[in-house]
């Protein structure tokens, strides 16, 4: 008999280039032997270089789709990626607040890898006021952490995001200029641990989606968040190390790298 796979409900954008968003979530969750259910928050026009257009979906449709899935499936974790609009954040909050026992992993996508902005001030405020208090693990990059916390100091940012209600905040350091990548984990009102990873040479499309989805999958399997954070970073680094370049822009993480390892 096939073992039951834990279910992760992803609130994700659709990336027609296949590098990020719901495609990244599904590939990652399949790699973790999870079942990925998904609600599309926004359609996009984008390629491997940048996002050209954002097309948010209707909030009432987001709510009804999520409610239908939750009435049928025993969801073990929520994963939130691209939100795109304040009303979408309100809709997601309406859903997750009804299920306080389901862990929430939030990747606050505020800009595309190519630099295009994907969040208004109203959306930033909605994330801080409505979603952060419901968040188990927050995974901003350093630029996103500074924007959400409204401070330039990364340690102050991490502590401020904890104060907004997140249980764990992992600030990733790929956007910094350090020789190695330093990811800082904040928990229990302090800097809990710093992880150091070799800096890889390329620019990557969907790395944040990969990390957050990996954490969600591992938490759905019952791992403690700190153990999930460690293992998810290792999985993501390996996916980036095996990355390939399908277009003329950023590299795609190979989230199925494990299939090619003998």
Rosetta silent file (secondary structure, phi, psi, omega in degrees, C-alpha in Angstrom):
SEQUENCE: XXXXXXXXXXXXXXXXXXXXXXXXXXXXXXXXXXXXXXXXXXXXXXXXXXXXXXXXXXXXXXXXXXXXXXXXXXXXXXXXXXXXXXXXXXXXXXXXXXXXXXXXXXXXXXXXXXXXXXXXXXXXXXXXXXXXXXXXXXXXXXXXXXXXXXXXXXXXXXXXXXXXXXXXXXXXXXXXXXXXXXXXXXXXXXXXXXXXXXXXXXXXXXXXXXXXXXXXXXXXXXXXXXXXXXXXXXXXXXXXXXXXXXXXXXXXXXXXXXXXXX
SCORE:     score description
SCORE:     0.000 S_00000001
   1 L     0.000  135.541  179.546    0.000    0.000    0.000 S_00000001
   2 L   -72.351  132.094  179.200    1.305    3.465   -0.898 S_00000001
   3 L   -65.742  145.241  177.642    2.028    5.625    2.138 S_00000001
   4 L   -68.746  134.968  178.321   -0.122    8.719    2.524 S_00000001
   5 L   -96.774  133.764  177.001    1.671   11.896    1.499 S_00000001
   6 L   -62.960  148.492 -174.923    1.190   15.017    3.611 S_00000001
   7 E  -105.607  130.114  174.756   -0.670   17.797    1.816 S_00000001
   8 E  -114.351  124.996  176.233    0.652   21.339    1.471 S_00000001
   9 E   -94.852  117.089 -176.023   -1.739   24.034    0.248 S_00000001
  10 E  -103.773  128.477  168.369    0.215   26.633   -1.719 S_00000001
  11 E   -98.211  104.507 -166.863   -0.972   30.169   -2.395 S_00000001
  12 E  -138.774  154.070  170.509    1.259   30.876   -5.380 S_00000001
  13 E   -82.781  161.075  176.012    1.643   32.922   -8.521 S_00000001
  14 E  -101.334  125.798  179.957    1.820   31.305  -11.949 S_00000001
  15 L  -110.046  107.390 -177.962    5.107   31.735  -13.810 S_00000001
  16 L   -65.223  -16.135  176.955    4.742   30.848  -17.517 S_00000001
  17 L   -82.286  -10.037  173.896    8.520   30.466  -17.805 S_00000001
  18 L    80.782    8.993 -175.764    8.370   27.586  -15.332 S_00000001
  19 L   -94.431  -28.719 -174.026   11.110   28.808  -13.027 S_00000001
  20 L  -134.013 -167.250  174.976    9.269   30.118   -9.981 S_00000001
  21 H    64.495 -144.031 -172.094    5.822   30.256   -8.411 S_00000001
  22 H   -64.002  -31.848  177.786    3.518   27.268   -8.391 S_00000001
  23 H   -64.732  -41.261  177.822    5.787   25.211  -10.675 S_00000001
  24 H   -63.935  -41.141  179.373    8.681   25.630   -8.251 S_00000001
  25 H   -61.327  -47.426 -176.709    6.417   24.688   -5.351 S_00000001
  26 H   -63.854  -46.717  179.413    5.160   21.537   -7.024 S_00000001
  27 H   -59.095  -42.226 -179.151    8.624   20.330   -8.064 S_00000001
  28 H   -66.463  -45.488 -176.903    9.948   20.957   -4.561 S_00000001
  29 H   -69.743  -35.141  172.773    7.054   19.287   -2.782 S_00000001
  30 H   -60.270  -40.161  178.889    7.185   16.258   -5.088 S_00000001
  31 H   -63.246  -23.831  179.951   10.866   15.997   -4.148 S_00000001
  32 L  -101.795   14.917  179.348    9.803   15.846   -0.493 S_00000001
  33 L    55.334   46.313  172.941    7.111   13.218   -1.120 S_00000001
  34 L  -115.296  161.834  172.168    4.298   15.653   -0.430 S_00000001
  35 E   -99.598  125.406 -178.543    1.085   16.327   -2.297 S_00000001
  36 E   -98.524  113.027  167.614    0.899   19.922   -3.563 S_00000001
  37 E   -97.560  148.544 -172.735   -2.529   21.531   -3.662 S_00000001
  38 E  -143.280  143.700  171.232   -2.499   25.034   -5.098 S_00000001
  39 E  -122.168  120.825 -177.379   -4.493   28.239   -5.300 S_00000001
  40 E   -79.911  122.471 -179.671   -3.197   30.692   -7.908 S_00000001
  41 E   -85.993  -32.676 -177.475   -2.940   34.206   -6.493 S_00000001
  42 E  -157.882  141.637  166.054   -1.847   35.932   -9.704 S_00000001
  43 E   -86.079  154.407  179.113   -1.061   35.216  -13.309 S_00000001
  44 E  -136.351  155.610  163.603    2.100   36.826  -14.621 S_00000001
  45 E  -108.323  112.796 -178.405    3.796   37.690  -17.857 S_00000001
  46 E  -156.201  162.049  174.119    7.441   36.927  -17.268 S_00000001
  47 L  -130.117 -161.749 -177.447   10.503   35.227  -18.649 S_00000001
  48 L   -76.706   -2.925 -178.549   13.833   34.167  -17.162 S_00000001
  49 L  -103.459  -39.093 -175.596   14.914   37.801  -16.913 S_00000001
  50 L  -169.571  166.474  173.299   12.051   39.695  -15.266 S_00000001
  51 E   -90.074  129.570 -179.470    8.331   40.053  -14.596 S_00000001
  52 E  -101.537  -29.256 -177.775    6.573   42.226  -17.192 S_00000001
  53 E  -152.289  142.409  179.121    2.970   42.099  -15.996 S_00000001
  54 E  -119.607  128.073 -176.755    1.094   41.027  -12.859 S_00000001
  55 E  -124.531   86.680 -178.409   -2.535   39.900  -13.094 S_00000001
  56 E   -61.124  146.060  176.811   -4.030   39.339   -9.618 S_00000001
  57 L   -88.257  164.281 -175.999   -6.891   36.864   -9.339 S_00000001
  58 L   -70.032  131.693 -178.012  -10.232   37.701   -7.755 S_00000001
  59 H   -56.525  -38.962 -178.619  -10.181   37.478   -3.920 S_00000001
  60 H   -66.426  -30.800  176.996  -13.527   35.685   -3.787 S_00000001
  61 H   -72.659  -38.117  176.555  -12.203   33.001   -6.138 S_00000001
  62 H   -60.398  -45.215 -179.896   -9.086   32.546   -4.027 S_00000001
  63 H   -63.932  -47.249 -176.299  -11.239   32.071   -0.926 S_00000001
  64 H   -67.103  -38.216  177.563  -13.671   29.644   -2.563 S_00000001
  65 H   -63.275  -45.710 -179.609  -10.905   27.527   -4.105 S_00000001
  66 H   -64.045  -42.056  179.894   -9.069   27.255   -0.791 S_00000001
  67 H   -62.249  -38.653  179.488  -12.259   26.433    1.101 S_00000001
  68 H   -64.402  -43.835  178.439  -13.079   23.657   -1.364 S_00000001
  69 H   -64.693  -45.179 -176.434   -9.644   22.076   -0.961 S_00000001
  70 H   -67.632  -26.365  176.817   -9.684   22.411    2.826 S_00000001
  71 H   -73.828  -19.334 -176.329  -13.110   20.773    3.040 S_00000001
  72 H  -104.590  -39.380 -171.405  -11.730   17.737    1.218 S_00000001
  73 L  -108.857  143.936  172.014   -8.066   17.400    2.216 S_00000001
  74 L   -82.877   84.392 -174.774   -6.333   17.206    5.615 S_00000001
  75 E   -68.945  132.514 -177.413   -3.845   19.992    4.893 S_00000001
  76 E  -100.233  -17.112  178.768   -0.640   19.775    6.952 S_00000001
  77 E  -161.184  149.251  169.783    0.943   23.125    6.024 S_00000001
  78 E  -103.680  137.866  171.575    0.236   26.366    4.182 S_00000001
  79 E  -122.705  124.895 -178.547    2.887   27.839    1.888 S_00000001
  80 E  -114.026  127.550  176.994    2.422   31.448    0.754 S_00000001
  81 L  -117.015 -122.587 -179.454    4.438   32.936   -2.094 S_00000001
  82 L   -59.786  127.526  178.306    3.568   35.735   -4.500 S_00000001
  83 L  -104.977  -55.521  169.115    0.595   37.724   -3.194 S_00000001
  84 L    87.698  -25.620 -175.880    0.596   40.676   -5.561 S_00000001
  85 L  -155.284  146.817 -179.567   -2.288   42.731   -4.171 S_00000001
  86 H   -57.122  -42.414 -178.171   -3.616   43.893   -0.805 S_00000001
  87 H   -65.267  -30.069  175.285   -7.012   42.266   -1.404 S_00000001
  88 H   -67.297  -41.695  176.408   -5.267   38.950   -2.049 S_00000001
  89 H   -60.422  -41.319  178.130   -3.491   39.242    1.304 S_00000001
  90 H   -61.874  -41.649 -179.700   -6.858   39.901    2.949 S_00000001
  91 H   -65.194  -44.154  178.906   -8.311   36.803    1.287 S_00000001
  92 H   -62.955  -42.226  178.008   -5.405   34.597    2.384 S_00000001
  93 H   -60.010  -40.383  179.473   -5.685   35.939    5.910 S_00000001
  94 H   -59.227  -36.616  179.180   -9.379   35.092    5.938 S_00000001
  95 H   -74.907  -57.071 -170.583   -8.512   31.483    5.150 S_00000001
  96 H   -67.431  -27.164  179.134   -5.466   30.836    7.333 S_00000001
  97 L   -67.903  -18.554  177.325   -6.952   32.555   10.392 S_00000001
  98 L   -82.431   -9.476 -177.115   -9.642   29.858   10.409 S_00000001
  99 L  -130.444   66.766 -173.939   -6.959   27.150   10.754 S_00000001
 100 L   -66.154  -15.433 -179.084   -4.602   28.350   13.511 S_00000001
 101 L   -89.487   -6.854  178.592   -3.156   24.852   14.036 S_00000001
 102 L   -90.882  122.825 -179.498   -1.852   24.545   10.466 S_00000001
 103 E   -61.010  144.977 -179.827    1.739   25.878   10.154 S_00000001
 104 E  -117.909  122.944  175.010    2.224   28.803    7.769 S_00000001
 105 E  -111.375  118.110 -173.747    5.429   29.238    5.768 S_00000001
 106 E  -115.968  119.414  171.244    5.539   32.671    4.133 S_00000001
 107 L  -101.787  102.548 -173.234    7.972   33.715    1.410 S_00000001
 108 L   -78.597   88.416 -176.727    7.274   37.462    1.108 S_00000001
 109 L   -76.982  103.379 -177.061    7.834   37.995   -2.614 S_00000001
 110 L  -104.629  -16.738  179.253    8.191   41.764   -2.900 S_00000001
 111 E  -154.198  152.422  175.553   10.211   41.955   -6.140 S_00000001
 112 L   -75.168  161.458  178.287   11.116   39.744   -9.057 S_00000001
 113 L   -58.934  -28.772  178.401   14.620   38.386   -9.447 S_00000001
 114 L   -83.596   -3.323  174.754   15.081   40.841  -12.298 S_00000001
 115 L   109.757  -13.177 -178.557   14.136   43.744  -10.057 S_00000001
 116 L   -63.274  131.628  178.583   10.496   44.447  -10.960 S_00000001
 117 E   -71.256  139.047 -177.027    8.481   45.545   -7.934 S_00000001
 118 L  -127.802   14.393 -177.348    5.625   43.237   -6.970 S_00000001
 119 L  -147.657  126.218  174.524    4.273   44.866   -3.802 S_00000001
 120 L   -81.943  171.247  175.713    2.610   48.216   -3.113 S_00000001
 121 H   -62.725  -36.141  178.443    2.787   50.006    0.222 S_00000001
 122 H   -64.110  -38.916  177.573   -0.760   48.820    0.925 S_00000001
 123 H   -68.079  -43.279  176.648    0.298   45.220    0.369 S_00000001
 124 H   -54.464  -45.316 -179.447    3.356   45.642    2.590 S_00000001
 125 H   -64.033  -40.632  179.548    1.104   46.934    5.353 S_00000001
 126 H   -65.846  -38.579  177.431   -1.338   44.052    4.918 S_00000001
 127 H   -62.032  -47.713 -177.486    1.487   41.504    5.121 S_00000001
 128 H   -65.112  -45.549 -172.393    2.836   43.053    8.310 S_00000001
 129 H   -81.839  -31.538 -172.993   -0.503   43.578   10.023 S_00000001
 130 H  -110.552  -39.251 -173.649   -2.440   40.486    8.919 S_00000001
 131 H   -91.509  -39.196 -178.452   -0.122   37.731    7.726 S_00000001
 132 H   -59.065  -39.099  178.546    2.955   38.003    9.934 S_00000001
 133 H   -63.946  -17.540  179.380    0.970   37.366   13.133 S_00000001
 134 H   -98.996    0.221 -168.985   -0.199   34.070   11.578 S_00000001
 135 L   -90.592  130.744  174.160    3.224   33.020   10.267 S_00000001
 136 L   -81.673  -53.117  179.783    5.199   30.090   11.625 S_00000001
 137 E  -128.548  124.104  176.002    8.274   30.542    9.406 S_00000001
 138 E  -107.588  134.902 -175.292    9.061   33.706    7.434 S_00000001
 139 L  -126.535   61.569  178.410   11.783   33.496    4.752 S_00000001
 140 L   -77.468  150.134  164.411   12.614   36.999    3.456 S_00000001
 141 E   -76.902  175.240 -172.767   15.809   37.809    1.669 S_00000001
 142 H   -62.705  -36.067  179.319   17.764   40.660    3.215 S_00000001
 143 H   -68.139  -41.026  178.581   16.137   43.314    1.015 S_00000001
 144 H   -66.787  -38.774  178.733   12.635   42.054    1.812 S_00000001
 145 H   -61.210  -43.190  179.862   13.423   41.920    5.534 S_00000001
 146 H   -63.843  -40.438  179.801   14.528   45.548    5.518 S_00000001
 147 H   -66.728  -44.948 -177.857   11.371   46.640    3.692 S_00000001
 148 H   -66.782  -36.500 -177.243    9.012   44.722    5.959 S_00000001
 149 H   -90.522  -13.325 -179.877   10.736   45.910    9.144 S_00000001
 150 L    59.739   44.075  175.054   11.396   49.453    7.848 S_00000001
 151 L  -151.730  150.349 -178.831   14.996   49.450    9.049 S_00000001
 152 L   -84.228  -19.806 -176.873   18.370   48.984    7.357 S_00000001
 153 L   -80.855  123.767 -174.709   19.901   46.923   10.154 S_00000001
 154 H   -68.449  -38.722  179.159   19.411   43.201    9.507 S_00000001
 155 H   -67.123  -40.911  175.946   19.511   42.108   13.128 S_00000001
 156 H   -63.206  -35.266  177.998   16.998   44.796   14.051 S_00000001
 157 H   -63.045  -47.730  179.877   14.889   43.635   11.097 S_00000001
 158 H   -59.473  -44.070  179.683   14.847   40.052   12.306 S_00000001
 159 H   -66.905  -37.680  179.106   13.863   41.034   15.825 S_00000001
 160 H   -65.828  -38.883  179.979   11.168   43.398   14.531 S_00000001
 161 H   -69.079  -34.701  171.109    9.647   40.680   12.373 S_00000001
 162 H   -61.381  -41.936 -178.489    9.527   38.356   15.380 S_00000001
 163 H   -64.061  -24.607  176.989    7.788   41.127   17.297 S_00000001
 164 L   -78.437   -6.531  173.089    5.116   41.240   14.568 S_00000001
 165 L   123.342   -9.309  177.974    4.208   37.662   15.438 S_00000001
 166 L   -67.110  142.751  176.672    6.380   35.306   13.373 S_00000001
 167 L   -82.044  -38.123  179.851    7.738   32.334   15.325 S_00000001
 168 E  -135.207  137.494  176.970   10.813   31.886   13.143 S_00000001
 169 E  -129.291  116.771  176.378   12.427   34.337   10.716 S_00000001
 170 E  -108.221  108.795  177.779   15.149   33.144    8.335 S_00000001
 171 E   -93.231  116.255 -178.209   16.764   36.100    6.550 S_00000001
 172 E   -85.929  149.153 -169.988   18.697   34.838    3.559 S_00000001
 173 L  -110.068   19.144 -176.997   21.921   36.549    2.568 S_00000001
 174 L   -66.394  -25.371 -178.694   22.259   35.994   -1.173 S_00000001
 175 L   -83.701   -6.660  179.278   21.641   39.701   -1.883 S_00000001
 176 L   -83.423  170.573 -176.110   24.494   40.789    0.385 S_00000001
 177 L  -100.584   16.996 -178.698   28.080   41.275   -0.814 S_00000001
 178 L   -71.460  151.323 -179.602   29.701   38.814    1.595 S_00000001
 179 L   -60.775  -39.296  174.044   32.107   36.156    0.216 S_00000001
 180 L  -111.865  161.911  178.304   29.863   33.394    1.564 S_00000001
 181 E   -87.038  123.277  178.460   26.086   33.419    1.960 S_00000001
 182 E  -112.119  115.730  176.993   25.055   33.909    5.582 S_00000001
 183 E  -101.360  125.870 -174.605   21.455   33.065    6.455 S_00000001
 184 E  -106.339  123.938  178.343   20.351   34.361    9.849 S_00000001
 185 E  -100.475  124.734  176.385   17.675   32.578   11.870 S_00000001
 186 E  -110.110  134.525 -178.598   15.778   34.597   14.463 S_00000001
 187 E  -162.420  147.304  175.689   13.684   32.863   17.119 S_00000001
 188 L    56.567   44.995  175.904   12.678   33.385   20.734 S_00000001
 189 L    63.386   26.930  178.288   13.454   37.124   20.662 S_00000001
 190 E  -158.632  165.619  169.873   17.066   36.697   19.528 S_00000001
 191 E   -69.499  112.593 -170.594   19.406   35.775   16.721 S_00000001
 192 E   -85.314  -44.666 -177.217   19.217   32.015   17.118 S_00000001
 193 E  -162.478  150.446  173.578   21.739   30.742   14.565 S_00000001
 194 E  -119.249  128.743  179.962   23.685   31.799   11.472 S_00000001
 195 E  -105.955  136.930 -178.656   24.159   29.330    8.629 S_00000001
 196 E  -115.731  130.878 -178.242   27.020   29.751    6.154 S_00000001
 197 E  -130.744  144.512  176.373   26.849   28.438    2.593 S_00000001
 198 L   -60.561  135.082  179.797   29.296   28.626   -0.298 S_00000001
 199 L   -79.401  126.203 -179.756   28.254   31.383   -2.679 S_00000001
 200 L   -88.851  156.706 -166.252   27.369   29.993   -6.104 S_00000001
 201 L   -80.006  -21.718 -171.177   28.319   31.903   -9.262 S_00000001
 202 L   -96.063  178.663  170.614   25.013   32.393  -11.098 S_00000001
 203 L  -107.144  138.466 -166.862   21.782   34.334  -10.544 S_00000001
 204 E  -122.581  143.814 -177.190   18.794   32.097   -9.856 S_00000001
 205 E  -106.971  113.369  178.592   15.075   32.237  -10.644 S_00000001
 206 L    95.192   15.623 -179.780   12.786   30.748   -7.986 S_00000001
 207 H   -68.254  -38.659  179.074   15.315   30.108   -5.227 S_00000001
 208 H   -66.557  -39.487  175.834   13.090   31.713   -2.573 S_00000001
 209 H   -60.049  -42.562 -177.911   10.098   29.648   -3.695 S_00000001
 210 H   -62.517  -46.656 -178.937   12.243   26.530   -3.474 S_00000001
 211 H   -62.539  -49.052 -177.173   13.436   27.250    0.054 S_00000001
 212 H   -66.153  -40.297  178.901    9.995   28.089    1.448 S_00000001
 213 H   -66.375  -36.074  177.403    8.304   25.127   -0.252 S_00000001
 214 H   -64.111  -44.958  176.656   11.012   22.818    1.070 S_00000001
 215 H   -58.847  -45.448 -179.100   10.455   24.083    4.616 S_00000001
 216 H   -60.510  -43.040  179.746    6.703   23.629    4.179 S_00000001
 217 H   -64.321  -41.445 -179.764    7.123   20.077    2.956 S_00000001
 218 H   -69.514  -39.479  175.902    9.424   19.104    5.791 S_00000001
 219 H   -64.487  -38.475  178.574    7.170   20.712    8.404 S_00000001
 220 H   -62.001  -29.418  176.399    4.215   18.866    6.831 S_00000001
 221 L   -79.347   -3.577  176.417    6.107   15.633    7.484 S_00000001
 222 L   100.488    5.877  178.336    6.272   16.581   11.158 S_00000001
 223 L   -69.654  145.912  170.919    9.812   17.937   11.433 S_00000001
 224 L   -61.024  141.788 -177.125   10.530   20.575   14.036 S_00000001
 225 H   -53.723  -37.716 -178.629   10.859   23.953   12.273 S_00000001
 226 H   -66.970  -41.607  175.851   14.539   24.332   13.170 S_00000001
 227 H   -65.390  -39.871  178.537   15.380   20.911   11.730 S_00000001
 228 H   -62.831  -40.407  178.694   13.222   21.700    8.688 S_00000001
 229 H   -62.064  -41.803  179.134   15.063   24.993    8.182 S_00000001
 230 H   -64.707  -50.371 -176.205   18.437   23.260    8.211 S_00000001
 231 H   -68.004  -34.814  179.719   17.428   20.488    5.810 S_00000001
 232 H   -67.347  -37.569  176.092   15.584   22.886    3.484 S_00000001
 233 H   -63.282  -41.024  179.214   18.659   25.081    3.132 S_00000001
 234 H   -64.117  -45.284  178.296   20.737   22.045    2.194 S_00000001
 235 H   -60.143  -44.975 -177.780   18.147   20.903   -0.359 S_00000001
 236 H   -65.558  -42.793  178.916   17.935   24.406   -1.870 S_00000001
 237 H   -59.764  -41.794  179.341   21.714   24.818   -2.073 S_00000001
 238 H   -66.227  -38.498  177.095   21.965   21.505   -3.927 S_00000001
 239 H   -62.710  -39.907  177.713   19.164   22.518   -6.303 S_00000001
 240 H   -69.518  -37.901 -179.246   21.048   25.757   -7.055 S_00000001
 241 H   -65.011  -25.502  179.159   24.355   23.912   -7.438 S_00000001
 242 L  -102.124   17.715 -173.515   22.718   21.755  -10.138 S_00000001
 243 L   -63.643  157.293  177.937   20.973   24.703  -11.822 S_00000001
 244 E  -133.661  163.615 -175.054   20.545   25.016  -15.586 S_00000001
 245 L  -118.033   98.451 -176.327   19.822   27.959  -17.872 S_00000001
 246 L   -80.539  -20.045 -176.498   16.777   27.413  -20.128 S_00000001
 247 L  -128.161 -145.449 -176.323   16.587   30.962  -21.462 S_00000001
 248 L  -107.641    9.775 -177.492   18.612   34.145  -21.745 S_00000001
 249 L  -122.215 -123.001 -175.951   18.367   35.265  -18.139 S_00000001
 250 L   -72.826  160.634  174.581   18.607   33.647  -14.726 S_00000001
 251 E   -80.692  150.524  172.603   19.328   29.996  -14.016 S_00000001
 252 E   -96.492  131.839  171.056   16.598   27.624  -12.824 S_00000001
 253 L   -60.879  139.127  173.626   17.288   25.518   -9.734 S_00000001
 254 L   -89.658   91.406 -175.320   17.200   21.814  -10.585 S_00000001
 255 L   -74.636  -10.985  177.253   14.771   20.765   -7.871 S_00000001
 256 L  -107.031   26.422 -178.851   14.825   17.195   -9.172 S_00000001
 257 H   -55.577  -31.690 -176.166   18.618   16.903   -8.914 S_00000001
 258 H   -63.894  -21.977  179.021   18.203   13.859   -6.691 S_00000001
 259 H   -71.363  -21.774 -175.016   16.869   11.859   -9.659 S_00000001
 260 H   -99.515   -4.129 -179.457   20.221   12.171  -11.394 S_00000001
 261 L   -87.386  122.443 -179.349   22.416   11.200   -8.445 S_00000001
 262 L   -81.368    0.000    0.000   23.605    7.615   -8.619 S_00000001
